[in-house]
């Protein structure tokens, strides 16, 4: 079925297929781990213990730092969205 002339070509084809499978598998694993990390951060941010810990910190109005975004700056009379 496969002669000596076809064996190197068959080997090359098999190697390419395995390499492509390995890349796809690594990509899937990396994506899966990133999704888990994002989900863990989302869950920890919305958990009651996280909100309790943040409420024990210094209130934002008394903070010595600059406001984090435009909505926290002093009102100018115009409504800012987005």
Biotite code that builds the C-alpha atoms (Angstrom):
import biotite.structure as struc

atoms = struc.array([
    struc.Atom([0.000, 0.000, 0.000], chain_id="A", res_id=1, res_name="UNK", atom_name="CA", element="C"),
    struc.Atom([2.720, 2.516, 0.989], chain_id="A", res_id=2, res_name="UNK", atom_name="CA", element="C"),
    struc.Atom([6.013, 2.074, -0.755], chain_id="A", res_id=3, res_name="UNK", atom_name="CA", element="C"),
    struc.Atom([9.442, 3.398, 0.217], chain_id="A", res_id=4, res_name="UNK", atom_name="CA", element="C"),
    struc.Atom([8.845, 6.575, -1.790], chain_id="A", res_id=5, res_name="UNK", atom_name="CA", element="C"),
    struc.Atom([5.617, 7.431, 0.016], chain_id="A", res_id=6, res_name="UNK", atom_name="CA", element="C"),
    struc.Atom([6.814, 6.754, 3.576], chain_id="A", res_id=7, res_name="UNK", atom_name="CA", element="C"),
    struc.Atom([8.748, 10.061, 4.008], chain_id="A", res_id=8, res_name="UNK", atom_name="CA", element="C"),
    struc.Atom([5.767, 12.011, 2.690], chain_id="A", res_id=9, res_name="UNK", atom_name="CA", element="C"),
    struc.Atom([3.422, 10.101, 4.989], chain_id="A", res_id=10, res_name="UNK", atom_name="CA", element="C"),
    struc.Atom([5.729, 10.741, 7.956], chain_id="A", res_id=11, res_name="UNK", atom_name="CA", element="C"),
    struc.Atom([5.883, 14.471, 7.161], chain_id="A", res_id=12, res_name="UNK", atom_name="CA", element="C"),
    struc.Atom([2.093, 14.634, 6.879], chain_id="A", res_id=13, res_name="UNK", atom_name="CA", element="C"),
    struc.Atom([1.654, 12.824, 10.195], chain_id="A", res_id=14, res_name="UNK", atom_name="CA", element="C"),
    struc.Atom([4.177, 15.139, 11.904], chain_id="A", res_id=15, res_name="UNK", atom_name="CA", element="C"),
    struc.Atom([2.358, 18.203, 10.582], chain_id="A", res_id=16, res_name="UNK", atom_name="CA", element="C"),
    struc.Atom([-0.975, 16.864, 11.800], chain_id="A", res_id=17, res_name="UNK", atom_name="CA", element="C"),
    struc.Atom([0.411, 16.169, 15.268], chain_id="A", res_id=18, res_name="UNK", atom_name="CA", element="C"),
    struc.Atom([1.998, 19.627, 15.461], chain_id="A", res_id=19, res_name="UNK", atom_name="CA", element="C"),
    struc.Atom([-1.279, 21.259, 14.446], chain_id="A", res_id=20, res_name="UNK", atom_name="CA", element="C"),
    struc.Atom([-3.166, 19.226, 17.044], chain_id="A", res_id=21, res_name="UNK", atom_name="CA", element="C"),
    struc.Atom([-0.625, 20.192, 19.713], chain_id="A", res_id=22, res_name="UNK", atom_name="CA", element="C"),
    struc.Atom([-0.978, 23.913, 18.858], chain_id="A", res_id=23, res_name="UNK", atom_name="CA", element="C"),
    struc.Atom([-4.770, 23.691, 18.961], chain_id="A", res_id=24, res_name="UNK", atom_name="CA", element="C"),
    struc.Atom([-4.634, 21.834, 22.275], chain_id="A", res_id=25, res_name="UNK", atom_name="CA", element="C"),
    struc.Atom([-2.299, 24.437, 23.829], chain_id="A", res_id=26, res_name="UNK", atom_name="CA", element="C"),
    struc.Atom([-4.482, 27.266, 22.528], chain_id="A", res_id=27, res_name="UNK", atom_name="CA", element="C"),
    struc.Atom([-7.575, 25.651, 24.038], chain_id="A", res_id=28, res_name="UNK", atom_name="CA", element="C"),
    struc.Atom([-5.810, 25.135, 27.367], chain_id="A", res_id=29, res_name="UNK", atom_name="CA", element="C"),
    struc.Atom([-4.605, 28.763, 27.434], chain_id="A", res_id=30, res_name="UNK", atom_name="CA", element="C"),
    struc.Atom([-8.098, 30.059, 26.603], chain_id="A", res_id=31, res_name="UNK", atom_name="CA", element="C"),
    struc.Atom([-9.659, 27.821, 29.249], chain_id="A", res_id=32, res_name="UNK", atom_name="CA", element="C"),
    struc.Atom([-7.247, 29.061, 31.929], chain_id="A", res_id=33, res_name="UNK", atom_name="CA", element="C"),
    struc.Atom([-7.877, 32.696, 30.968], chain_id="A", res_id=34, res_name="UNK", atom_name="CA", element="C"),
    struc.Atom([-11.641, 32.195, 31.209], chain_id="A", res_id=35, res_name="UNK", atom_name="CA", element="C"),
    struc.Atom([-11.257, 30.576, 34.633], chain_id="A", res_id=36, res_name="UNK", atom_name="CA", element="C"),
    struc.Atom([-9.133, 33.513, 35.830], chain_id="A", res_id=37, res_name="UNK", atom_name="CA", element="C"),
    struc.Atom([-11.663, 36.052, 34.549], chain_id="A", res_id=38, res_name="UNK", atom_name="CA", element="C"),
    struc.Atom([-14.537, 34.160, 36.170], chain_id="A", res_id=39, res_name="UNK", atom_name="CA", element="C"),
    struc.Atom([-12.680, 33.882, 39.498], chain_id="A", res_id=40, res_name="UNK", atom_name="CA", element="C"),
    struc.Atom([-12.020, 37.637, 39.483], chain_id="A", res_id=41, res_name="UNK", atom_name="CA", element="C"),
    struc.Atom([-15.663, 38.330, 38.658], chain_id="A", res_id=42, res_name="UNK", atom_name="CA", element="C"),
    struc.Atom([-16.882, 36.069, 41.448], chain_id="A", res_id=43, res_name="UNK", atom_name="CA", element="C"),
    struc.Atom([-14.457, 37.465, 44.008], chain_id="A", res_id=44, res_name="UNK", atom_name="CA", element="C"),
    struc.Atom([-15.450, 41.030, 43.092], chain_id="A", res_id=45, res_name="UNK", atom_name="CA", element="C"),
    struc.Atom([-19.152, 40.290, 43.532], chain_id="A", res_id=46, res_name="UNK", atom_name="CA", element="C"),
    struc.Atom([-18.831, 38.203, 46.696], chain_id="A", res_id=47, res_name="UNK", atom_name="CA", element="C"),
    struc.Atom([-20.175, 39.685, 49.964], chain_id="A", res_id=48, res_name="UNK", atom_name="CA", element="C"),
    struc.Atom([-16.817, 39.363, 51.703], chain_id="A", res_id=49, res_name="UNK", atom_name="CA", element="C"),
    struc.Atom([-15.171, 41.513, 49.024], chain_id="A", res_id=50, res_name="UNK", atom_name="CA", element="C"),
    struc.Atom([-17.760, 44.270, 49.431], chain_id="A", res_id=51, res_name="UNK", atom_name="CA", element="C"),
    struc.Atom([-17.402, 44.116, 53.239], chain_id="A", res_id=52, res_name="UNK", atom_name="CA", element="C"),
    struc.Atom([-13.645, 44.489, 52.972], chain_id="A", res_id=53, res_name="UNK", atom_name="CA", element="C"),
    struc.Atom([-13.970, 47.468, 50.652], chain_id="A", res_id=54, res_name="UNK", atom_name="CA", element="C"),
    struc.Atom([-16.502, 49.170, 52.961], chain_id="A", res_id=55, res_name="UNK", atom_name="CA", element="C"),
    struc.Atom([-13.985, 48.997, 55.810], chain_id="A", res_id=56, res_name="UNK", atom_name="CA", element="C"),
    struc.Atom([-11.489, 51.030, 53.788], chain_id="A", res_id=57, res_name="UNK", atom_name="CA", element="C"),
    struc.Atom([-11.351, 54.814, 53.748], chain_id="A", res_id=58, res_name="UNK", atom_name="CA", element="C"),
    struc.Atom([-14.466, 56.363, 52.129], chain_id="A", res_id=59, res_name="UNK", atom_name="CA", element="C"),
    struc.Atom([-13.945, 57.702, 48.614], chain_id="A", res_id=60, res_name="UNK", atom_name="CA", element="C"),
    struc.Atom([-15.038, 61.232, 49.603], chain_id="A", res_id=61, res_name="UNK", atom_name="CA", element="C"),
    struc.Atom([-12.269, 61.441, 52.176], chain_id="A", res_id=62, res_name="UNK", atom_name="CA", element="C"),
    struc.Atom([-9.645, 59.874, 49.940], chain_id="A", res_id=63, res_name="UNK", atom_name="CA", element="C"),
    struc.Atom([-6.464, 61.833, 49.305], chain_id="A", res_id=64, res_name="UNK", atom_name="CA", element="C"),
    struc.Atom([-6.223, 60.419, 45.775], chain_id="A", res_id=65, res_name="UNK", atom_name="CA", element="C"),
    struc.Atom([-7.492, 61.920, 42.534], chain_id="A", res_id=66, res_name="UNK", atom_name="CA", element="C"),
    struc.Atom([-10.980, 60.799, 41.416], chain_id="A", res_id=67, res_name="UNK", atom_name="CA", element="C"),
    struc.Atom([-10.844, 57.615, 39.355], chain_id="A", res_id=68, res_name="UNK", atom_name="CA", element="C"),
    struc.Atom([-13.063, 58.893, 36.541], chain_id="A", res_id=69, res_name="UNK", atom_name="CA", element="C"),
    struc.Atom([-14.911, 61.943, 35.263], chain_id="A", res_id=70, res_name="UNK", atom_name="CA", element="C"),
    struc.Atom([-18.144, 61.028, 37.064], chain_id="A", res_id=71, res_name="UNK", atom_name="CA", element="C"),
    struc.Atom([-16.459, 61.486, 40.457], chain_id="A", res_id=72, res_name="UNK", atom_name="CA", element="C"),
    struc.Atom([-15.187, 65.017, 39.751], chain_id="A", res_id=73, res_name="UNK", atom_name="CA", element="C"),
    struc.Atom([-17.142, 68.075, 40.800], chain_id="A", res_id=74, res_name="UNK", atom_name="CA", element="C"),
    struc.Atom([-20.352, 68.604, 38.816], chain_id="A", res_id=75, res_name="UNK", atom_name="CA", element="C"),
    struc.Atom([-20.209, 71.216, 36.072], chain_id="A", res_id=76, res_name="UNK", atom_name="CA", element="C"),
    struc.Atom([-23.930, 71.370, 35.344], chain_id="A", res_id=77, res_name="UNK", atom_name="CA", element="C"),
    struc.Atom([-23.785, 69.088, 32.336], chain_id="A", res_id=78, res_name="UNK", atom_name="CA", element="C"),
    struc.Atom([-24.645, 65.414, 32.301], chain_id="A", res_id=79, res_name="UNK", atom_name="CA", element="C"),
    struc.Atom([-21.828, 63.096, 31.273], chain_id="A", res_id=80, res_name="UNK", atom_name="CA", element="C"),
    struc.Atom([-22.622, 59.651, 29.963], chain_id="A", res_id=81, res_name="UNK", atom_name="CA", element="C"),
    struc.Atom([-20.565, 56.702, 28.813], chain_id="A", res_id=82, res_name="UNK", atom_name="CA", element="C"),
])
